[in-house]
Amino acid sequence: MNLQPRIDRFATAIDRYGDPASCDSETIIDLLADAMHWCDAHGEDFHIGLAMACRHYINELNDDQQDERRIEP
């Protein structure tokens, strides 16, 4: 699986979202905190979404790794 499009998409989001004077880690923290507030305001469960995102991430890493380096569930 080519992960570069996902990496590029997030880089674009960080560039658009962040304050140019702040570092990327601060921007990521602000983005996630704002996502939590948005979920609260719209009745969405951020933590379930985060857990699902973690599962997708692990699956994508597994798809991208050689068999001998695969993460076993």
Secondary structure, DSSP 8 states (H G I E B T S, - for coil): ---HHHHHHHHHHHHHHS-TTS-HHHHHHHHHHHHHHHHHHHT--HHHHHHHHHHHHHHHHHHHS-GGG----
